[in-house]
Amino acid sequence: ISDDALAAQLEAAGQEALGVGRTAQAADWLAQAATASSDPAVADCRLLDALEILVIFGEIAEAEVLAARVQADQPSARRSCLLGTLDYQVGRAAAAEARLVEAWQCHDPDQDSFAGCAAALWLAVLCLCAGRFREAIDWAERAASVDGAPVALRHAAVGVLAITLFNEGRGSEGLDRLAFLPAAPDEV
């Protein structure tokens, strides 16, 4: 039974809980808000918000339970990215790669820049760890060039790119890619 007023209250409580570091509680309330929502699009967004919290903060067991609900819905860049990230975190490399590629392919640069950038970044990491350096470089460069994605995420991609270049014996190119970073203080 849907109750949009209750759903809005649960969402607000979830956001408040997240603000004070109660991540599992926040995700639970957001998932409950999704269940109480009458609009399927709003419910989907709240459910993905809950999954995102669990994945980002490493609540893997809880994320696996919620992922079963999320997988039943239509594919989207955000959904595929979150499920692919979760697959990577639990060691399902082939499934992670398939979902992350799907996220990259279906992301809309104007609407889903975060999902596209994150998917490309995780693909770069996955390829780097598998010793597939050329692919890792390609994915890291894609992630670093996603306009509209958070700067921190794009900088992380540049970091993965530099590490990959070092692993490929191209250390000076890796250092050049990091030239945008300020010099480290002596006390660090």
N, C-alpha and C positions, 0 to 999 in steps of 0.2 A: 504494500500500500504506500503510495507516494504522499509526501507531505513536504512541499517546498519550503515552508517556513521552518520546519524542523531541520531540513537539509541545510538551509542557510545558517542556522544556529550551529549545527555540527561543523560546517565548514569554518565558520568564524572561530569556534573553539579549537579546531585543528590547527588553524593558522597561529592562534595564540600559543598553543602548546609547542608548536615548532619554534616560535620566537623565544621560548625559554628552555629549549633544548630537549623537550620531551618528545623525541622523534617517533617512537613506537606509538605513543598515545595520539600524536598528531595524525599519523597514517591511519590508525584505526578509526578516528573520528571522520576523516575524509572519506574513507571507504564506506562508512555508515551513511555519510551525506550522499554519496553516489547512489546507494540503495534507496534512499528516501526521495531522490530527485525524480520529477515527472518527465523532464526534458532529457531524452537520451544523450544529446550532445553535452549537456551540462554534467550529467552523470558520468559520461566517459571522461571528461576533463578532470573531474574530482577523483575518479578512480586512478587515472594516470598520475595525478598529483600525489596520491597516496603511495603508489608504486615508486615514483621518483624519490620520495623521501627515504623509503626503505633501501633502495639501491644505493643512493648517494651516501647514506650513513652506515652502510654495511650490515643492515638487518636482513641477512640473506635468507634465513629460514622463513621469516614472515613474508619476505618478498616472493619467495617461491610459492607460498600459499596464495597470495594475491595475484600472482602471475597467471594462475589457472583461470581466474575470472577475466583478466585482461586479454588473454589469448583468444577468447571466444568472440571478441569484437572484430570489426573490420580493420585491416592493416592501415597504419598511418606512419609517417616518419617518426613521430615521437614514440609511438607504441613499439615499433620495430627497434628503435634505438635503445629504449629502456630494456626490452626483453633481450636484445643482443648483448647489452652490457651485463645484465644478470647472467646470461649464459657464459660470458667470458669469466665472470667472477667465480662461478662454480666449476669451471674447467670444461665446459662444452664448447671447445674451440670451433668445430665445424658449424654447429648451430649458431654460435655467436657471429661468425663470419657471414653466414647466409643472411641473418637478420640485419646486421649492420650494413651490408651491401644493399639490402632492400631499403633500409632507412635512407641511405645516401641517394639511391635511385628515385625514391618517391618524394624526397623533401622538396619543398617549394622554397627557393632562396629568399623570397620576400616574406613568407609566413613561418618557415621552419628552419631558420638559419642556425639556431642552437642545436636542433636535432641533427642537421646535416653536418655541422662542424664536429659535434661530439661523436657521431658515427664514424666519420673519417679519422678522427683522432684515435678512437679505439681500434679501428682497422690498422692504423699505422703501428700501434703498440703490438697488436696481435701478430702482424707480419714481422716486426722487429724481433719479437720473442721466438718466432719460428725460423729466424735466419733468412727470411725473404726480404733482403734489404732494398732491392729495387722497388718492390711493391710498397714497402714501408715508406720510402722516400716519396713515392707518388701520393700515397694517402696523406702523409704529413703535409705535403705541399698543398693538397686540396683543402685540408682542414685549416691551414694557416691563411688561406686566401678567401675564406667564406666571409663575405661582407655581411655586416649586421650581427655576427656572432660576438659574444663577449670577448673582450680583449684578452682576458686571462686564459680563456680556452684556446684562442689563436696562438698566444704565446706558449702555451703548453705544447701545441703542435710543433712550433719552431724548436722547442727543446727536444722533442722526440726526433725531429728531423736532424738536429745536430748530433744527437747520440747515434743515430743510424749512420750518418756520414762518418763519424769516428769509427764505428764498427766496420765500415767498408774501406777503411784506410784512407779516408779523405778528411783528416782532422782539421786541416787549415780551412776547408770549406765549411766544416761544422762551426769553427770559431767565427768565421765571417758571418754566418747566419745569426750568431748571438751578439753581434756588434751593437744591436739596439739596447742591450742591457747596460745599466750604469756600472761603473767600476765598483767592485766590492770594497767596503771600508776595511782598513787594516785590522780592526778588532774582530772581524768575522772570520 
